């Protein structure tokens, strides 16, 4: 079975290396699986500085992308790759040593045909404040439910794409939230890390994405159940 982890990153060298280190530990628990991690840089300078060092690891592949848009980014990765299970990660998370194994085990238990989504538990964030699909493992058959594997509505730039995925997957009985697959999210509100420039840049899209989400709720639209877009 092929397992992939995709990580978009921007100006977070320290956090990214900590994240990759946690994956290196966690993958020791799944020796029977082929695991590959793809790191996508939005900064050419950052890519050039780190790329050569990461080439020393045969399970890490680096990519340089332009004009990062979260929904399009994930959809493009799904469309271009054929992993059995793809983990949606970020550059500011730390996987626990057992998180990969336990979440893969949960996929095999609850969705053995890979038609499902496993949500990972952010152990340092109150449960009621988490989106249960923010960090997740998606099976390839679930991706194939969507035309061209557009799992996410590309009108969303940064926020609410994962919330709508959670609502759809839950509604059709294809989501399992695995509290035995924890990670730590180095979010400035829930860790010792202060808000960085990347955090601030991301939040510029919150107001518009919130507007899109609210309008879609008013119109009873749910991505996956239908693929209608709204006029904005």
SVG drawing of the C-alpha trace seen along z (x, -y; Angstrom):
<svg xmlns="http://www.w3.org/2000/svg" viewBox="-31 -40 53 45">
<polyline fill="none" stroke="black" stroke-width="0.4" points="0.0,0.0 1.3,-3.4 0.9,-6.2 1.6,-9.8 1.8,-12.9 1.5,-16.3 2.8,-19.4 2.5,-23.0 5.0,-25.3 6.0,-28.9 8.8,-30.5 8.6,-28.0 12.0,-26.3 12.1,-25.3 8.5,-24.1 8.9,-22.2 11.9,-20.3 10.2,-19.4 7.2,-18.2 9.4,-16.0 11.3,-14.7 8.0,-13.6 7.1,-11.8 10.4,-10.1 9.7,-8.7 6.0,-7.8 6.9,-5.9 9.0,-3.4 5.7,-2.0 4.5,-1.2 7.5,0.7 5.2,2.7 3.9,-0.4 5.5,-2.5 5.5,-6.1 6.4,-9.2 6.2,-12.8 5.8,-15.7 6.8,-19.2 5.5,-22.0 7.3,-25.4 5.7,-28.7 9.0,-30.6 11.7,-30.0 14.4,-31.2 13.2,-28.9 13.0,-26.0 16.6,-26.5 17.9,-26.8 16.3,-23.6 15.8,-21.4 19.4,-20.0 19.3,-19.0 16.0,-17.2 17.2,-15.3 19.3,-13.2 16.0,-11.5 14.6,-9.0 11.1,-9.3 10.9,-13.1 10.2,-14.9 10.2,-18.6 8.2,-20.8 8.0,-24.5 4.5,-25.9 3.1,-29.3 0.1,-31.2 -0.8,-28.8 -4.6,-28.3 -5.4,-25.7 -8.3,-24.1 -6.6,-24.0 -3.4,-22.8 -5.0,-19.7 -7.1,-18.9 -4.1,-19.0 -2.1,-16.7 -5.0,-14.2 -5.4,-14.3 -1.7,-13.8 -1.0,-11.1 -2.2,-7.5 -1.6,-6.9 -3.9,-4.5 -4.1,-6.9 -3.1,-10.6 -2.5,-12.5 -3.4,-16.2 -0.8,-17.9 0.8,-21.3 4.2,-22.6 3.2,-23.4 2.1,-20.0 3.9,-17.3 2.7,-13.7 2.8,-11.4 4.8,-8.2 1.6,-6.1 -0.5,-8.5 0.2,-7.2 -0.1,-3.5 -3.3,-4.0 -5.0,-6.1 -4.1,-3.6 -5.4,-0.8 -8.6,-2.8 -9.0,-3.2 -8.5,0.5 -11.0,1.3 -13.8,-1.2 -13.2,-1.7 -11.3,1.3 -12.2,0.3 -10.5,-3.1 -13.8,-5.0 -13.5,-7.1 -11.8,-9.8 -10.0,-9.5 -9.7,-12.6 -6.7,-13.1 -7.0,-14.5 -5.2,-17.8 -4.4,-16.9 -3.4,-20.4 -6.7,-22.0 -10.0,-21.7 -12.2,-19.2 -15.1,-21.5 -12.8,-24.0 -11.4,-21.5 -12.5,-20.9 -12.4,-17.1 -11.1,-17.0 -8.4,-19.7 -5.7,-17.1 -6.9,-13.8 -6.2,-10.7 -8.3,-10.3 -8.7,-7.0 -8.4,-6.9 -11.8,-5.6 -13.3,-8.5 -11.4,-10.9 -12.9,-9.2 -16.3,-10.2 -15.4,-13.7 -15.1,-14.7 -11.4,-15.0 -10.8,-14.4 -11.8,-17.9 -12.4,-17.0 -12.5,-20.6 -14.5,-23.5 -12.0,-25.8 -13.9,-29.0 -12.4,-28.6 -8.9,-30.0 -7.8,-28.9 -10.7,-28.3 -13.8,-26.1 -12.8,-23.7 -12.0,-21.1 -15.3,-21.9 -17.4,-21.2 -15.4,-18.0 -16.2,-16.9 -19.9,-17.7 -20.2,-15.8 -18.2,-12.8 -20.0,-12.6 -23.4,-12.9 -22.8,-9.8 -21.1,-7.8 -17.6,-8.0 -15.8,-9.8 -14.2,-8.5 -12.5,-10.8 -9.6,-8.9 -8.6,-10.2 -6.0,-7.5 -4.1,-9.2 -3.0,-12.4 -0.8,-15.3 0.2,-18.6 -0.7,-21.7 1.8,-24.5 -0.9,-27.1 0.0,-30.4 -3.2,-30.3 -2.5,-26.8 1.3,-26.5 4.4,-28.5 4.9,-29.7 3.9,-33.2 1.9,-34.2 4.3,-34.4 4.0,-36.1 2.5,-33.1 -0.2,-32.9 -1.1,-36.5 -1.1,-36.1 -3.4,-33.1 -5.9,-35.0 -6.4,-37.7 -8.7,-35.2 -10.8,-34.4 -13.5,-37.0 -14.2,-36.1 -14.1,-32.4 -16.5,-32.8 -18.9,-34.7 -18.7,-31.9 -19.4,-29.3 -22.4,-31.2 -23.9,-31.8 -23.5,-28.1 -25.2,-27.1 -28.1,-29.5 -28.5,-27.9 -28.2,-24.4 -25.2,-23.6 -22.8,-20.9 -19.7,-20.1 -19.8,-16.4 -23.5,-16.2 -23.7,-18.7 -21.0,-20.8 -22.8,-24.1 -20.9,-27.3 -22.2,-30.6 -22.0,-34.0 -19.6,-36.2"/>
</svg>
